[in-house]
Amino acid sequence: MTVVDFMRGSTGRAARTVVGLAMIAIGLVMGGGWLAVSIVGLVPLAASALGLCLLAPLFNLPLRGTGSPGT
């Protein structure tokens, strides 16, 4: 199993959610220049919410993962 296969599944989707929320929390707690981390944390959180794996197209796989809503 490759990292991309893992990230396309429902476990990877949960991991993207946790990482996104952690990045947002760290940026908000640290403040200052760390707020940029919060903004970047929105990317994995949004990708998870939409069921997208942003790494998949780099490996000629579909953008929508296997743990996507509605599949």
N, C-alpha and C positions, 0 to 999 in steps of 0.2 A: 504494500500500500504506500503510495507516495503522499507527500504533504498536500498536494493539490486534491487528490482523491479524498483525503481526510477533511480538508477545508470545504469541499463541495457537499459533504454530508451534513446530517442534522447535528452531529457532535461538533463539527467545525463551525457550524452556524452559531451554536451556543457559545463556543470559544470566542468568536468574533464579537458577540454581544458583551461578554464579560470583559474582553480587552478594551472595547470601545467605552464601556461604562467606567472602567478603571482609569483610562486616559483622561476622560472628562473630569472625574473626581480629583485626580492628581493635579490637573491644570487649575481647577477651581480652588483647591486647598493651598497650593503653592503661590498662586497669584502672579502678578507682574508678567514677565515674559513667558511664564509657564502657561498662560492662557492660550497660547498657540497650540499646546498639546491638547487642550480641550477641543479646539476647533478641528484638529486632525483626528481626534477620537470620534468625531461625528461620522467619518468615512466608514470605518468598520461597523459602526452601529447601524448606519443607514443601509449598508450592504447586507447586513444580517436581517434587518427588518424587511427588506425587499427580496430576500432569498438569492442574492447574487454572490458569486465568487469572482472577485476582480482579478485573481491570478489565472483563472482557467483559460481565458482567451490566449494567454501567452504560450499555452501548451496545446493549442488547437482544440480546446474543449468548450462546450457551451457555457455562456455566461451564467445562466441560471443553474444553480446547484441541484443535487438530488434531494436535499431536504427542504426544497422550496415550498412555500405555501401554494396550494392549488395543484400540486402534482401528486 
